Amino acid sequence: MAKGLILLPALCLLVYYGAKHITEISAGSDPLTKAGALTILIFSALVVSRYLFLLLFSMLNLLANILRKEPAPSTHDLPFVSVLVPCYNEEGVIERSLESLMTIDYPSYEIIVVDDGSVDDTYAVAKAMEFNDENRSLRVFKKPNAGKASALNYAIERSRGELFLAVDADSRVSPDSLRLMAPYFKDGRVGAVAGSVYVVNTNNIWTNLQALEYIQGLNLVRNGQAFFRLVNIVPGPIGMFRTEAVESIGGYSDDTFAEDCDLTLRLIEAGYGIDYEIDAVSYTEAPESLLDLLKQRYRWTRGILQSSLKHRGKLLAVVSNPKLSLLLWYMLFEAILWPAVSIAANLFILFTSLVTGMAQMLVYWWIIFTILDISAGIYCVSVTKERIRLVFYTIYYRIFFINIINIAKVLATAEEFFGVEMSWGKLERKGRI
């Protein structure tokens, strides 16, 4: 918390001195140079403002959680929880995933595995692990392939918990996750609680950059959104839901590539709050090649767009449902406008700096964003369980990684707009968990 408070004025000073030097460089220059300098200043102000707001609301949420923290509930006060594991061709990882779920520190829960028509030995491996004792059980079902949403609905129908934890079959959940997340539901207005997602296979530059992105670009955002109980996506690898709330809105829907995002938005539309528990962690396997990463981000972007546009009738519902309306505008800004603006600004800055010979602007521009990302990286690592070495990758993060991701988002948006067909594009797992 204290580190975050120090970062706020530091980031403001960074913008001030960066703006001062760029302004001095462009003073008395030709119109193109001045336009480039102005673009750098406006774009930098937008990026820094976004970070400042996220950091501010993230810190406010952490403080609010500290102030309202209650003594840990007794074993008798904890509700029974169903852990749902949909899977398809997860033979290489399902055993380790289920082993992690069987070691969860929680008094009473069940694990329900639904094999969605796998063509490998996923069902056989999981079925061999079935058990049933006094307080815990593991049941395995198999059904014809119909997609993840169908598998989750199938599991919900067979669950007994008033709460359920949805996890991906390629993930490993921290033992204290249920104890950390269940108390949020004492408030009847909470419909779901998101957890943190960490990358387990940090074995090359792509996965290390994704590990940084998960805490800086995803978990930081969720922590800020949680201050308003408006987390826009409860992630597939770890999310706890009030069973009654999900059933009341018809369960999961299969008409988007992002069933988790769609379900979250429908819960918010129904009046439920969506919270976030930063210390409930799921370790997941990230794409290890650029091609697999781009395939994943194509699907994420198109799924988020589909989910947002599915609820477009609420974009102007600023009176009847202001929270959902605000969140939809934010999501469309992040998915469509911001990536396009970012790419255009970067290209224009590069063009004007090289054409006018003002390479100094490029240097200051790079320094501004590198220091910004290092500051945000230090804050994110300090409030999470992630490794400090990830801060090193902030040097490449925005200039290299984020631009590649933004290009993928823009192309995916164009394909969604023109109705280009796309399959689910399942990632082939390496069994790293």
C-alpha positions in Angstrom: 0.0 0.0 0.0 2.7 2.5 1.0 4.7 1.7 -2.2 1.6 2.5 -4.2 1.1 5.8 -2.4 4.7 6.7 -3.3 4.1 5.8 -6.9 1.3 8.2 -7.5 3.3 11.5 -7.0 6.3 9.8 -8.7 4.3 9.1 -11.8 3.0 12.7 -11.9 6.6 14.0 -11.7 7.5 11.6 -14.5 4.9 13.1 -16.8 5.8 16.6 -15.9 9.6 16.2 -16.6 8.9 14.1 -19.7 6.6 16.7 -21.1 9.0 19.5 -20.2 11.9 17.9 -22.1 9.8 17.0 -25.1 8.4 20.5 -25.3 11.9 22.0 -25.1 13.1 19.7 -27.9 10.2 20.7 -30.2 10.4 24.5 -29.5 10.9 26.4 -32.7 10.7 23.3 -34.8 8.6 22.7 -37.9 4.9 21.8 -37.7 5.5 18.1 -38.1 7.9 17.9 -35.2 5.5 19.9 -33.0 2.7 17.5 -34.1 4.8 14.5 -33.1 5.6 16.1 -29.7 2.0 16.9 -29.1 1.0 13.4 -29.9 3.6 12.0 -27.4 2.3 14.4 -24.7 -1.4 13.6 -25.3 -0.8 9.8 -25.6 1.4 9.8 -22.6 -1.1 11.7 -20.5 -3.8 9.2 -21.5 -1.7 6.1 -20.6 -0.5 7.6 -17.3 -4.0 8.8 -16.4 -5.3 5.2 -16.9 -2.6 3.8 -14.7 -3.2 6.4 -12.0 -6.9 5.6 -11.8 -6.2 1.9 -11.8 -3.6 2.3 -9.0 -5.8 4.6 -7.0 -8.9 2.3 -7.1 -6.7 -0.7 -6.6 -5.2 0.8 -3.4 -8.6 1.9 -2.2 -10.0 -1.6 -2.7 -7.0 -3.1 -0.7 -7.6 -0.6 2.1 -11.4 -1.3 2.1 -10.7 -5.0 2.4 -8.4 -4.4 5.3 -10.9 -2.2 7.1 -13.8 -4.6 6.6 -11.8 -7.7 7.2 -13.5 -10.0 9.8 -12.2 -12.9 11.8 -11.9 -16.1 9.8 -15.2 -17.9 10.0 -15.4 -21.1 11.9 -15.6 -24.4 10.1 -19.3 -24.7 10.9 -20.0 -21.3 9.3 -18.4 -22.2 5.9 -20.9 -23.2 3.2 -20.6 -26.4 1.2 -18.9 -25.7 -2.1 -19.0 -27.5 -5.4 -15.8 -27.4 -7.5 -16.6 -27.7 -11.2 -14.0 -28.9 -13.7 -15.1 -28.9 -17.4 -12.5 -30.6 -19.6 -11.9 -31.6 -23.2 -8.7 -33.6 -24.3 -6.8 -32.7 -21.1 -5.2 -36.1 -20.6 -1.7 -34.5 -20.0 -2.8 -32.2 -17.2 -6.0 -33.4 -15.6 -4.3 -35.6 -13.0 -2.2 -32.8 -11.6 -5.1 -30.4 -11.7 -7.3 -32.8 -9.7 -4.5 -33.5 -7.3 -4.3 -29.8 -6.5 -8.1 -29.7 -5.9 -8.0 -32.7 -3.6 -5.5 -30.8 -1.3 -7.7 -27.7 -0.9 -7.9 -26.7 2.8 -11.6 -26.5 3.2 -13.9 -28.5 5.5 -16.6 -29.7 3.1 -16.7 -29.7 -0.7 -17.2 -31.8 -3.8 -15.3 -31.9 -7.1 -17.4 -32.6 -10.2 -15.5 -33.3 -13.4 -17.4 -33.2 -16.7 -15.6 -34.7 -19.8 -17.1 -32.9 -22.8 -16.6 -35.7 -25.3 -12.8 -36.0 -25.2 -11.2 -38.3 -27.8 -8.1 -39.0 -25.6 -7.9 -40.7 -22.1 -9.0 -37.7 -20.1 -12.2 -39.5 -18.8 -10.3 -42.7 -17.9 -7.6 -40.8 -16.0 -10.1 -38.7 -14.1 -12.5 -41.6 -13.4 -9.7 -43.6 -11.8 -9.3 -40.8 -9.2 -13.0 -40.8 -8.0 -13.5 -41.0 -4.3 -16.2 -40.3 -1.7 -15.5 -39.8 2.0 -17.4 -38.0 4.8 -16.7 -34.4 3.8 -15.2 -34.6 0.3 -15.9 -36.4 -2.9 -14.8 -36.5 -6.6 -17.3 -37.5 -9.2 -16.6 -37.8 -12.9 -19.1 -37.6 -15.8 -18.9 -37.9 -19.5 -21.2 -36.3 -22.1 -21.2 -35.7 -25.9 -19.1 -32.7 -27.0 -21.1 -29.5 -26.9 -18.6 -26.9 -25.6 -17.4 -25.5 -22.3 -20.7 -23.7 -21.4 -22.7 -26.9 -21.9 -20.2 -28.8 -19.7 -20.5 -26.2 -16.9 -24.3 -26.2 -17.0 -24.2 -30.0 -16.9 -22.0 -29.8 -13.8 -24.2 -27.2 -12.1 -27.3 -29.5 -12.5 -25.4 -32.2 -10.6 -23.9 -30.0 -7.9 -25.0 -29.7 -4.3 -23.2 -26.6 -3.2 -24.9 -23.2 -2.6 -21.6 -21.9 -4.1 -19.5 -23.3 -6.9 -16.0 -22.7 -7.9 -15.4 -23.0 -11.7 -11.8 -23.9 -12.6 -10.1 -24.9 -15.9 -8.8 -28.4 -16.2 -5.3 -27.1 -17.1 -5.0 -25.1 -13.8 -3.7 -25.7 -10.3 -5.6 -23.9 -7.5 -3.9 -22.6 -4.3 -5.0 -24.6 -1.2 -6.6 -21.6 0.6 -8.7 -20.4 -2.3 -12.1 -21.6 -1.0 -11.5 -20.2 2.5 -10.5 -16.9 1.0 -13.4 -16.6 -1.4 -16.4 -18.1 0.4 -16.8 -15.3 3.1 -17.6 -12.7 0.4 -20.9 -14.4 -0.2 -22.1 -13.5 3.3 -23.3 -10.3 1.5 -26.3 -11.4 -0.5 -25.6 -8.8 -3.1 -22.4 -10.6 -4.3 -23.0 -12.9 -7.2 -19.4 -13.9 -8.0 -15.8 -13.5 -6.8 -12.9 -13.6 -9.2 -9.5 -14.9 -8.2 -6.0 -14.1 -9.5 -4.4 -16.0 -12.4 -0.7 -16.6 -12.5 1.4 -18.1 -15.3 3.1 -21.3 -14.2 5.3 -22.0 -17.3 7.6 -19.0 -17.3 10.2 -20.6 -19.4 10.7 -18.2 -22.3 10.2 -14.5 -23.1 6.6 -15.0 -24.3 5.4 -16.7 -21.1 7.3 -14.3 -18.8 5.7 -11.3 -20.6 2.3 -12.9 -20.2 3.0 -13.5 -16.5 3.7 -9.8 -16.2 0.6 -9.0 -18.2 -1.6 -11.1 -15.9 -0.7 -9.2 -12.8 -0.3 -5.8 -14.4 -2.9 -5.8 -17.1 -5.5 -8.2 -15.7 -5.2 -8.6 -11.9 -4.5 -4.9 -11.4 -7.6 -4.0 -13.4 -9.8 -6.5 -11.5 -8.5 -5.1 -8.2 -9.5 -1.6 -9.3 -12.8 -2.7 -10.6 -13.6 -4.6 -7.4 -13.7 -1.3 -5.5 -17.0 -0.8 -7.2 -17.8 -4.5 -7.3 -17.8 -4.3 -11.0 -15.2 -6.9 -12.1 -16.1 -7.3 -15.8 -14.7 -10.9 -16.3 -14.5 -13.7 -13.7 -11.7 -15.7 -15.3 -12.1 -19.3 -16.3 -9.2 -20.6 -14.2 -10.7 -19.5 -10.9 -14.1 -17.9 -10.2 -16.6 -18.6 -7.4 -20.3 -18.1 -8.0 -23.5 -18.1 -6.0 -25.3 -21.1 -7.5 -28.8 -19.6 -7.1 -27.7 -16.4 -8.9 -26.3 -18.3 -11.9 -29.4 -20.5 -12.1 -31.7 -17.5 -11.9 -30.2 -16.0 -15.1 -30.3 -19.3 -17.0 -26.7 -20.6 -16.4 -23.9 -20.3 -18.9 -24.6 -19.3 -22.5 -22.8 -20.8 -25.6 -23.4 -17.9 -28.1 -20.0 -16.2 -27.5 -16.3 -17.2 -27.4 -16.1 -15.8 -23.8 -18.8 -17.6 -21.7 -17.1 -16.3 -18.5 -17.4 -12.6 -19.6 -21.0 -13.1 -20.8 -22.0 -14.7 -17.5 -20.4 -11.9 -15.5 -22.2 -9.2 -17.5 -25.5 -11.0 -17.1 -25.0 -11.2 -13.3 -24.3 -7.5 -13.2 -27.4 -6.8 -15.3 -29.4 -8.8 -12.8 -28.1 -6.5 -10.0 -25.4 -8.7 -8.5 -22.0 -7.3 -7.5 -18.8 -9.0 -8.7 -15.8 -8.9 -6.3 -12.2 -10.0 -6.4 -9.9 -11.9 -4.0 -6.3 -11.1 -4.8 -4.8 -14.0 -2.7 -7.0 -16.8 -4.2 -4.7 -18.0 -7.0 -4.9 -20.3 -9.9 -1.7 -21.3 -11.8 -2.3 -21.8 -15.5 -0.3 -22.8 -18.5 0.2 -19.9 -20.9 0.8 -20.2 -24.7 4.6 -20.7 -25.3 4.8 -19.6 -28.9 3.8 -16.4 -30.6 1.3 -18.2 -32.9 -0.5 -19.9 -30.0 -0.6 -16.6 -28.1 -2.1 -14.7 -31.1 -4.8 -17.5 -31.5 -5.7 -17.2 -27.8 -5.9 -13.4 -28.0 -8.0 -13.5 -31.2 -10.5 -15.7 -29.3 -10.4 -13.5 -26.2 -11.0 -10.3 -28.2 -13.8 -11.6 -30.3 -15.4 -13.2 -27.2 -15.3 -10.0 -25.3 -16.7 -8.0 -28.3 -19.5 -10.6 -28.7 -20.4 -10.4 -25.0 -20.3 -6.6 -25.0 -22.4 -6.3 -28.2 -24.8 -8.9 -26.9 -25.7 -6.4 -24.2 -25.5 -3.3 -26.4 -29.1 -2.4 -25.5 -27.8 -1.4 -22.1 -25.1 1.0 -23.4 -27.5 3.9 -23.0 -29.1 2.6 -19.8 -27.4 5.2 -17.7 -30.4 5.7 -15.5 -31.9 2.2 -15.3 -28.6 0.3 -15.0 -25.7 2.8 -14.7 -23.1 0.3 -13.5 -23.6 -2.0 -16.5 -23.8 0.9 -18.9 -20.5 2.3 -17.6 -18.8 -1.1 -17.7 -19.9 -1.8 -21.3 -18.5 1.6 -22.5 -15.2 0.8 -20.6 -15.0 -2.7 -22.2 -15.6 -1.3 -25.7 -13.0 1.4 -25.1 -10.4 -1.2 -24.0 -11.2 -3.7 -26.7 -11.7 -1.4 -29.8 -10.7 2.2 -29.3 -7.7 2.0 -27.1 -5.7 -0.6 -29.2 -6.3 1.3 -32.4 -5.4 4.7 -30.8 -2.3 3.1 -29.3 -1.0 1.7 -32.6 -1.8 4.9 -34.5 0.0 7.1 -31.9 3.1 4.8 -31.8 3.3 4.8 -35.6 2.9 8.6 -35.8 5.5 9.2 -33.1 8.0 6.9 -34.8 7.3 8.5 -38.2 7.7 12.1 -37.0 10.8 11.4 -34.9 12.6 9.7 -37.8 11.5 12.1 -40.6 12.3 15.2 -38.7 15.5 13.8 -37.2 14.3 14.4 -33.7 15.3 10.9 -32.4 15.5 12.4 -28.9 11.7 12.4 -28.7 11.8 8.6 -29.3 14.3 8.2 -26.4 12.2 10.3 -24.0 9.0 8.6 -25.1 10.6 5.1 -24.4 11.9 6.3 -21.1 8.5 7.6 -20.0 6.7 4.3 -20.7 9.5 2.1 -19.4 9.6 3.9 -16.0 5.8 3.9 -15.9 5.7 0.1 -16.5 8.5 -0.5 -14.0 6.6 1.5 -11.4 3.4 -0.4 -12.1 5.3 -3.7 -12.1 6.9 -3.1 -8.7 3.5 -2.2 -7.2 1.8 -5.2 -8.7 4.5 -7.6 -7.5 4.5 -6.0 -4.0 0.7 -6.7 -3.5 0.7 -10.2 -5.1 2.5 -13.5 -4.7 4.3 -13.1 -8.0 8.1 -13.1 -8.5 10.1 -9.9 -8.4 12.1 -10.9 -11.5 9.1 -10.2 -13.7 9.8 -6.5 -13.2 12.8 -7.0 -15.5 10.4 -7.7 -18.4 8.8 -4.3 -18.2 11.7 -3.1 -20.3 10.1 -4.9 -23.3 6.5 -4.9 -22.1 4.9 -1.9 -23.7 7.1 -1.2 -26.7 7.3 -4.8 -27.8 4.6 -7.0 -26.2 1.7 -4.7 -25.9 2.0 -3.5 -29.5 1.8 -7.1 -30.7 -1.2 -7.8 -28.6 -2.9 -4.5 -29.8 -2.3 -5.5 -33.4 -4.0 -8.9 -32.7 -6.9 -7.1 -31.1 -7.4 -4.7 -34.0 -7.3 -7.6 -36.5 -9.7 -9.7 -34.4 -12.1 -6.7 -34.1 -12.1 -6.3 -37.9 -12.8 -10.0 -38.4 -15.6 -9.9 -35.9 -17.1 -6.8 -37.7 -17.0 -8.6 -41.0 -18.3 -11.9 -39.6 -15.3 -14.0 -40.4 -15.8 -17.5 -39.0 -13.5 -18.8 -36.3 -13.3 -22.0 -34.3 -12.6 -22.2 -30.6 -8.9 -22.9 -31.3 -8.1 -25.0 -28.3 -4.5 -24.6 -27.1 -2.4 -27.7 -27.0 -1.1 -28.0 -23.4 2.5 -29.1 -22.6 1.6 -30.4 -19.1 3.6 -27.8 -17.3 1.3 -27.6 -14.2 
